[in-house]
Amino acid sequence: MSRAGREGSYKWTVQVNARQASAEPAAGKATVTLVFVAAAGLMVSLSLSLLVPVLPRLAAQLHTSATSAEWLLTATLLTGAVAVPVLGRLGDLYGKKRILVVSLVTFLAGSLICAFTSNIGVMIAGRAVAGLSVAAIPLGISLVGTVLPASRAGHGIALISAMLGVGSALGLPLAGVIAEHADYHVLFWICVAGGAVTLTGTMALVPEPPVSGHGRFDLPGTVLLAAALTALLLPLSQASVWGWGNVKTTGLLAASAVLLGSFIFVERRLASPVVDIAVNTSPALLLTNIASLAVGFALFAVLIGTANFVEAPGAAGYGFGSSILVGGFCLLPSGLFMLILSPVSAKISVLFGPKVALALGAAVVAAGFLLRIFLVAHLWEVVLGTAIAGAGTGIAYAAMPSLILRSAPRAELAAANGLNSLARTAGSSLASALGGTVLTSQTITLAGQVYPSLAAYRTLFAICAAAALAGAVTALVIPVSD
């Protein structure tokens, strides 16, 4: 593929949007588009964390083991990781709205399967189908960046990008409410209702921009990518159960390295690859994705290091004996800050550049985790540290697509945004694996129940602060051409 496509990635989009702005019949049309695309991203993101606090109860009610119940999360992780770059590429080739609709159909179908069953195997299959919809967020980012007028595109992109964090943070308190007062199937019916509304609205009211991609779909590359990502993410998700020294863990990680190497070798020789290696290893995109991975790592640690932290008994030296409901609501301010600060991030990007916004957000995340290390005596202190980390995540997440927009060829915007979302997901998976290992390496026993020690949590928070600072430094050296 010619590198000439790079010439217009950002300026081309602004010019097209400027022309579209004069042709817009009303601002209301752009608002409707943004509302439905944002709602789709929110619902998909919400579903990713919705089951986290209720897994122990699900295992008991489904008469299965905790390990089997964990597959309700793992199945979504694996299919989502593969779907994000693949559906992104399909969006470039066949239409962003068309593939966004496909992703929402999988979300609705998977949610319906889970809502109608009490069989763990069928429910895992439903979650795997729903996981394909994770691609809705990068597809929505690319769609909004192309369809909205130039005056609103930046804010719209920031809002859609922030939804990945907002939904994850809001999912826990919502799940806490349902766990306390209703049957777990209600969680899936919420997804069904939200999926039906967003799918209908997207089909009827969201316009389809002109197709910008060219070439044919890369089936061999897709198969290799799926195998490589599965071999990488599966042992990361199961490391705390299998152990890092287990042959399954080491074998799959080694296989992932071989498969990724083979994937790169094959993709470099194709005229229409599923992932353009030359483009995505350019310094601007590569460094953006590395910084995104670091911030994604920190976000997931907010989730695993807050609810369980406050639900632990005070005798552990740090907990408050809170209910699942209270534990979930401790994350609510974090999610709200992510939502509120997404337009602020867009303004920072306009004034100082998106890499400054990304670096600032990552630095704020680090500050939040540093507070979490030292402030443990009161519940409000935990909420404060978590809210600050969430605020930083919102600023950072909202800035990432602007960097992609400036650096990726216009024919590959959806695929590039998909790869950026994959970097965030990989960061979260790594946080899950390392966080689980850290929290189980230093424990205390109270009344026969094992809890992570305060030292273990502080170690996790220190690792997260360091990762966020590394992301901030990486962001500052991203080369950006205006």
C-alpha positions, 0 to 999 in steps of 0.5 A, spaced: 500 500 500 502 506 498 504 511 504 501 517 500 495 515 504 498 518 510 498 525 507 491 526 509 489 522 515 488 528 519 487 534 515 483 530 510 478 528 515 477 536 517 476 538 510 471 533 509 468 534 515 468 542 514 464 540 507 459 536 511 458 542 516 455 546 510 451 540 508 448 538 514 440 540 515 441 541 522 445 540 528 440 536 531 442 530 526 449 530 528 447 530 535 442 524 534 448 520 531 453 522 537 447 520 542 446 513 538 453 511 537 455 513 544 450 509 547 452 503 543 459 504 546 456 505 553 452 499 553 458 494 550 463 497 555 457 496 561 457 489 559 464 488 560 464 489 567 457 488 569 458 480 571 465 482 575 462 483 582 456 477 581 461 472 579 461 468 586 453 468 586 453 466 579 457 460 580 453 458 586 446 459 582 449 456 576 451 450 580 458 450 577 465 452 580 468 459 580 473 457 575 468 455 570 464 462 572 470 466 570 469 463 563 463 468 562 469 474 563 474 470 559 470 468 553 468 475 552 475 478 552 478 473 547 472 474 542 472 481 543 480 482 542 479 478 535 473 482 533 476 489 534 482 489 529 478 484 524 471 488 524 475 495 524 478 493 517 471 490 515 469 497 517 474 500 512 472 496 507 465 495 507 462 501 511 463 503 518 456 504 519 454 497 516 459 493 520 457 497 527 450 494 526 453 487 525 457 488 532 450 491 535 447 485 532 452 480 536 451 484 542 443 483 542 444 476 540 449 474 545 445 478 551 438 474 549 442 467 549 444 469 556 438 472 558 434 466 557 439 460 560 441 458 566 446 453 563 453 455 564 455 452 557 450 456 554 451 462 557 459 462 556 457 461 549 452 467 549 458 471 552 462 469 547 457 472 541 456 478 545 464 479 546 464 480 538 461 487 539 467 490 543 469 493 536 463 498 536 467 503 540 473 503 535 468 503 529 464 508 533 470 513 533 471 512 526 464 513 524 463 520 528 470 522 526 468 522 519 460 524 519 460 529 524 462 537 522 469 539 524 466 543 529 464 537 533 468 532 531 473 532 536 468 532 542 464 527 539 470 522 538 473 524 545 466 522 548 465 515 544 473 514 546 471 515 554 465 510 554 470 504 554 472 507 561 465 510 563 461 503 562 466 499 566 466 504 572 458 504 571 457 497 571 459 495 578 455 499 581 449 497 577 451 490 578 451 491 585 444 494 585 441 488 581 445 483 586 442 486 592 435 486 589 433 482 583 435 476 579 442 476 575 438 475 569 436 482 569 443 484 568 442 481 561 435 484 560 438 490 561 443 489 555 438 486 551 433 493 552 439 497 551 442 493 545 435 493 541 434 501 542 441 502 540 441 498 534 434 500 532 437 508 532 443 506 529 440 503 523 434 508 522 438 515 524 446 514 523 448 516 516 453 511 512 459 515 510 463 513 504 467 507 504 474 509 504 478 503 504 480 498 498 482 491 497 480 484 499 479 481 506 485 478 509 482 471 511 489 468 512 491 474 517 485 474 521 486 466 522 493 467 524 491 474 528 485 470 532 490 464 534 496 469 536 491 473 541 488 467 544 494 464 545 496 471 549 490 473 552 488 466 555 494 465 559 494 472 562 486 471 564 488 464 567 495 466 570 492 466 577 489 460 577 494 456 573 500 459 575 506 462 571 510 456 571 504 452 569 506 448 562 499 451 559 501 458 561 508 458 558 506 454 552 501 458 550 505 464 551 511 461 547 506 459 542 503 466 542 510 469 540 511 464 534 504 466 532 505 473 532 512 473 529 508 469 523 503 474 523 507 479 522 511 475 516 505 474 513 502 481 513 508 484 511 507 481 504 500 482 503 497 487 499 491 488 503 492 486 510 488 485 516 493 490 520 498 494 516 504 493 519 508 498 516 503 503 518 502 501 525 509 500 527 510 508 525 513 511 531 506 515 532 502 510 532 506 505 535 508 510 541 500 511 542 498 504 543 504 503 548 501 509 552 494 506 551 496 499 554 499 503 560 493 507 561 489 501 560 493 497 565 491 502 570 484 502 569 483 495 570 487 496 576 482 501 579 476 496 578 480 490 581 483 494 587 477 498 589 470 494 590 474 488 593 478 493 597 472 496 601 468 490 602 474 486 606 473 487 613 476 492 617 480 487 621 484 486 615 488 493 616 484 496 610 477 494 609 470 497 611 466 491 611 462 494 605 456 490 601 457 489 594 452 495 593 457 500 596 463 497 593 460 498 586 458 505 588 465 507 590 466 507 583 461 511 581 465 518 581 470 515 577 465 513 571 462 520 572 469 524 572 470 520 565 464 522 562 464 529 564 472 530 563 472 528 555 470 534 553 475 538 557 480 533 554 478 535 547 479 542 549 486 541 551 487 537 545 485 543 541 489 548 545 496 544 546 495 537 542 492 531 543 499 528 546 499 533 551 492 531 553 494 524 553 500 525 558 496 529 562 491 524 563 496 519 565 500 523 570 493 524 573 492 517 573 499 516 577 497 521 582 490 517 584 494 511 585 499 514 589 494 517 593 491 510 594 497 507 597 497 512 603 490 514 604 487 508 607 483 510 613 477 512 611 472 510 605 472 517 602 479 517 601 479 511 597 473 514 593 477 520 592 483 516 590 479 512 585 475 518 582 482 522 581 485 516 577 478 515 573 478 523 571 485 521 569 483 515 565 477 519 562 482 525 559 487 520 557 482 515 553 479 521 550 485 524 547 487 517 544 483 517 537 485 524 536 492 521 535 490 516 531 486 520 527 492 525 525 497 519 524 493 513 520 491 513 513 484 515 512 483 508 508 485 505 515 482 509 520 477 504 523 482 498 523 487 503 527 482 505 532 481 498 533 488 496 534 488 502 539 482 499 543 486 492 543 492 495 546 487 498 552 484 491 552 491 488 552 493 492 558 487 490 562 488 483 561 496 484 563 493 488 569 488 482 571 494 477 570 499 481 574 494 484 579 491 477 581 498 474 582 500 480 586 494 480 591 495 472 592 502 473 593 501 476 600 495 474 604 492 474 611 487 469 614 481 472 618 476 467 620 478 462 615 477 467 610 483 469 605 484 476 604 490 480 600 494 484 605 494 491 605 502 491 603 499 487 596 494 492 595 500 498 596 504 494 591 499 493 586 497 501 586 505 502 586 505 498 579 499 502 576 502 509 578 509 507 575 505 504 569 501 510 568 507 515 569 511 511 563 505 512 559 505 519 560 513 519 558 511 515 552 506 520 550 510 526 550 515 523 545 510 521 540 511 525 534 505 529 531 505 532 524 500 537 523 
